[in-house]
Amino acid sequence: MVASMRACACSSEAERLSPQFVLLSPSVRKPEPRSGILAKLGEGTILPLTPSHRGRAGERVSMAQAQSWARRCFKAFCKGFFVAVPVAVTFLDRVACVARVEGSSMQPSLNPGGSQSSDVVLLNHWKVRNFEVQRGDIVSLVSPKNPEQKIIKRVIALEGDIVRTIGHKNRLVKVPRGHMWVEGDHHGHSFDSNSFGPVSLGLLHAHATHILWPPERWQRLESVLPPERCPLQTGEK
């Protein structure tokens, strides 16, 4: 009896001194605390928003802002383009434009260097809007022989003037009403009124007012009539 009690006492003492183990089921185990801000990624899934995630989110925001800015700029460009094009076309058609002079028919006034260089001139449409020109003006006009081509010549005579021709079938010509007589400054190397006769004012294109290029040639084109080409009689009253 005494031995049995001692065995029980030893057993109780061993149980008291031995380590205790408690098994926790997976459903009871608590998750370890996580650092950072939690972000909901999907239904029922929560993960921490790490610095790399925050960086990618910032990149997406910056990209969206850049795309929005690009769309606004594109819309503004389109609106400006559709407004600017008609204005530019109207300006070039009604006010002024620039053109490169080819050939030697207007030497030495234009292209004095021959084929080595070409003058670029300013053509003023506005000045001839009422078909008003003066003797000595350098003008561009539609070629009477080729409607697809424009030529540049000097006005020698106006309606009612009597002019002495150079190589024309008639030695003297009276310019009819609504017409003008035009010639190139380089006689013998110009296809002008001495070949096709008086030109209708309706073919006027523009008045050449300045040489713009090359830079060393920049100058105003004066309305000067060569003394030897003055009309024998003018139609002015």
C-alpha positions as CSV (number, residue, x, y, z in Angstrom):
1,M,0.0,0.0,0.0
2,V,2.8,2.3,0.9
3,A,4.7,1.3,-2.2
4,S,1.6,2.0,-4.4
5,M,1.2,5.5,-2.8
6,R,4.8,6.3,-3.5
7,A,4.5,5.2,-7.1
8,C,1.4,7.5,-7.5
9,A,3.3,10.4,-5.9
10,C,6.3,9.8,-8.2
11,S,4.0,9.7,-11.2
12,S,2.3,12.9,-10.2
13,E,5.6,14.7,-9.6
14,A,6.9,13.5,-13.0
15,E,3.8,14.8,-14.7
16,R,4.2,18.2,-12.9
17,L,7.8,18.5,-13.9
18,S,7.5,17.3,-17.5
19,P,6.9,19.9,-20.3
20,Q,3.3,20.3,-21.5
21,F,2.4,20.2,-25.2
22,V,-0.8,21.6,-26.6
23,L,-1.6,20.9,-30.3
24,L,-3.4,23.6,-32.1
25,S,-5.5,22.8,-35.1
26,P,-4.8,24.7,-38.3
27,S,-8.2,26.5,-37.9
28,V,-7.2,27.8,-34.5
29,R,-3.6,28.9,-35.3
30,K,-3.3,32.7,-35.6
31,P,-1.5,34.3,-38.5
32,E,1.7,36.1,-37.9
33,P,1.3,39.9,-37.9
34,R,2.5,41.5,-41.2
35,S,4.1,44.9,-41.6
36,G,2.9,47.4,-44.2
37,I,-0.4,48.6,-45.5
38,L,-2.9,45.9,-46.5
39,A,-4.4,46.1,-50.0
40,K,-7.3,44.0,-51.3
41,L,-6.2,42.2,-54.4
42,G,-9.1,39.9,-55.0
43,E,-12.2,38.5,-53.4
44,G,-11.3,37.2,-50.0
45,T,-7.5,37.7,-50.5
46,I,-5.5,40.3,-48.6
47,L,-1.8,40.9,-49.0
48,P,0.5,43.7,-47.8
49,L,1.2,46.6,-50.2
50,T,5.0,46.5,-50.3
51,P,7.2,49.5,-51.6
52,S,7.6,47.8,-54.9
53,H,3.8,47.6,-55.3
54,R,3.5,51.3,-54.4
55,G,6.2,52.1,-57.0
56,R,4.3,50.2,-59.7
57,A,1.1,52.0,-58.8
58,G,2.9,55.3,-59.1
59,E,4.2,54.4,-62.5
60,R,0.6,53.4,-63.6
61,V,-0.7,56.8,-62.4
62,S,2.1,58.7,-64.2
63,M,1.5,56.7,-67.4
64,A,-2.2,57.5,-67.3
65,Q,-1.5,61.2,-66.8
66,A,0.9,61.2,-69.7
67,Q,-1.7,59.5,-72.0
68,S,-4.3,62.0,-71.0
69,W,-2.0,64.9,-71.7
70,A,-1.1,63.4,-75.1
71,R,-4.8,63.0,-76.0
72,R,-5.4,66.6,-75.1
73,C,-2.5,67.8,-77.1
74,F,-3.6,65.7,-80.1
75,K,-7.1,67.1,-80.0
76,A,-5.7,70.7,-79.7
77,F,-3.4,70.0,-82.7
78,C,-6.3,68.6,-84.8
79,K,-8.4,71.7,-84.1
80,G,-5.6,74.1,-84.8
81,F,-4.7,72.2,-88.0
82,F,-8.2,72.3,-89.5
83,V,-8.3,76.0,-88.7
84,A,-4.8,76.9,-89.9
85,V,-5.0,75.1,-93.2
86,P,-7.9,77.1,-94.7
87,V,-6.3,80.3,-93.4
88,A,-3.0,79.4,-95.0
89,V,-4.6,78.4,-98.3
90,T,-6.6,81.7,-98.4
91,F,-3.4,83.7,-97.5
92,L,-1.4,82.1,-100.3
93,D,-4.2,82.4,-102.8
94,R,-5.3,86.0,-102.0
95,V,-2.4,87.8,-100.3
96,A,1.1,86.6,-101.1
97,C,3.4,83.7,-101.7
98,V,7.0,83.0,-102.7
99,A,8.2,81.4,-105.9
100,R,11.6,80.4,-107.5
101,V,12.4,82.0,-110.8
102,E,13.8,79.7,-113.5
103,G,15.4,80.5,-116.8
104,S,17.3,83.6,-118.2
105,S,14.5,85.6,-119.8
106,M,14.6,88.2,-117.0
107,Q,18.3,88.7,-116.8
108,P,20.0,90.8,-115.5
109,S,17.1,91.8,-113.2
110,L,16.5,88.2,-112.1
111,N,18.9,85.2,-112.1
112,P,21.9,87.2,-113.1
113,G,24.1,84.2,-112.4
114,G,22.3,82.1,-115.0
115,S,21.8,78.4,-114.1
116,Q,24.2,78.6,-111.2
117,S,21.6,80.2,-108.9
118,S,17.9,80.9,-108.9
119,D,16.2,83.9,-107.3
120,V,13.3,83.4,-105.0
121,V,10.8,86.3,-105.2
122,L,7.8,87.5,-103.2
123,L,4.6,87.5,-105.2
124,N,1.9,89.9,-104.0
125,H,-1.5,88.8,-105.1
126,W,-3.3,91.6,-103.3
127,K,-1.8,94.3,-105.4
128,V,-3.3,92.9,-108.6
129,R,-6.7,92.0,-107.1
130,N,-8.3,94.6,-109.3
131,F,-6.1,93.9,-112.3
132,E,-4.3,97.2,-111.8
133,V,-0.7,97.3,-113.0
134,Q,1.8,100.0,-114.1
135,R,4.3,100.1,-116.8
136,G,7.6,98.7,-115.6
137,D,6.0,96.3,-113.0
138,I,7.4,92.8,-112.9
139,V,4.5,90.4,-112.8
140,S,3.7,86.7,-112.9
141,L,1.0,85.5,-115.2
142,V,-0.5,82.4,-116.6
143,S,1.1,81.6,-119.9
144,P,-1.2,82.2,-122.9
145,K,0.2,79.1,-124.6
146,N,0.2,76.8,-121.5
147,P,-2.5,77.3,-118.8
148,E,-0.5,74.9,-116.5
149,Q,2.5,77.2,-116.6
150,K,3.2,80.6,-115.0
151,I,5.7,83.0,-116.4
152,I,7.3,86.2,-115.1
153,K,7.7,89.3,-117.3
154,R,7.9,93.1,-117.2
155,V,4.9,95.2,-118.2
156,I,5.9,97.3,-121.2
157,A,2.6,98.8,-122.3
158,L,-1.0,99.0,-121.2
159,E,-4.3,99.2,-123.1
160,G,-4.3,102.0,-125.7
161,D,-0.5,102.2,-125.9
162,I,1.3,101.8,-129.2
163,V,4.5,99.8,-128.9
164,R,7.3,99.0,-131.2
165,T,7.7,95.2,-131.3
166,I,10.8,93.1,-131.5
167,G,10.4,90.2,-133.9
168,H,6.6,90.3,-134.0
169,K,4.8,89.9,-137.3
170,N,3.6,93.5,-136.9
171,R,6.2,96.2,-136.3
172,L,3.8,98.4,-134.4
173,V,1.0,97.1,-132.2
174,K,-1.7,99.0,-130.3
175,V,-2.6,97.2,-127.1
176,P,-6.4,96.4,-127.1
177,R,-8.7,97.2,-124.2
178,G,-8.3,94.9,-121.2
179,H,-4.8,93.8,-122.3
180,M,-1.1,94.5,-121.7
181,W,2.2,94.0,-123.5
182,V,4.8,92.1,-121.5
183,E,8.4,91.3,-122.3
184,G,11.5,89.7,-120.7
185,D,14.5,91.9,-119.9
186,H,16.8,89.5,-121.8
187,H,15.6,90.3,-125.4
188,G,16.1,87.4,-127.8
189,H,15.9,84.9,-124.9
190,S,12.4,85.5,-123.8
191,F,9.1,83.9,-124.8
192,D,6.8,87.0,-124.4
193,S,4.3,89.3,-126.2
194,N,6.7,89.5,-129.2
195,S,5.8,85.9,-129.7
196,F,2.1,85.6,-128.5
197,G,0.9,89.2,-128.7
198,P,-0.9,91.3,-126.1
199,V,-2.0,89.4,-122.9
200,S,-5.4,89.6,-121.2
201,L,-5.3,91.2,-117.8
202,G,-7.4,88.3,-116.6
203,L,-4.2,86.1,-116.8
204,L,-2.5,88.2,-114.1
205,H,-1.3,86.1,-111.2
206,A,0.7,88.4,-108.9
207,H,3.1,91.4,-108.7
208,A,6.8,90.5,-107.9
209,T,7.9,92.9,-105.3
210,H,11.0,91.6,-103.6
211,I,13.9,89.2,-104.1
212,L,14.1,87.1,-100.9
213,W,16.8,84.6,-101.8
214,P,19.8,84.3,-101.9
215,P,20.5,86.6,-99.0
216,E,23.1,88.7,-100.8
217,R,20.4,89.4,-103.5
218,W,17.7,90.7,-101.1
219,Q,16.2,93.8,-102.6
220,R,13.0,95.5,-103.7
221,L,12.1,95.1,-107.3
222,E,11.5,98.6,-108.7
223,S,9.0,99.3,-111.4
224,V,11.4,100.6,-114.0
225,L,10.7,100.8,-117.7
226,P,13.8,100.6,-120.0
227,P,14.0,103.8,-122.0
228,E,14.4,101.9,-125.3
229,R,11.1,100.1,-124.6
230,C,8.9,103.0,-123.7
231,P,5.6,103.0,-125.8
232,L,5.6,105.3,-128.8
233,Q,2.3,106.5,-127.7
234,T,0.4,106.0,-124.5
235,G,-3.4,105.5,-124.3
236,E,-3.6,107.9,-121.3
237,K,-5.9,110.9,-121.8
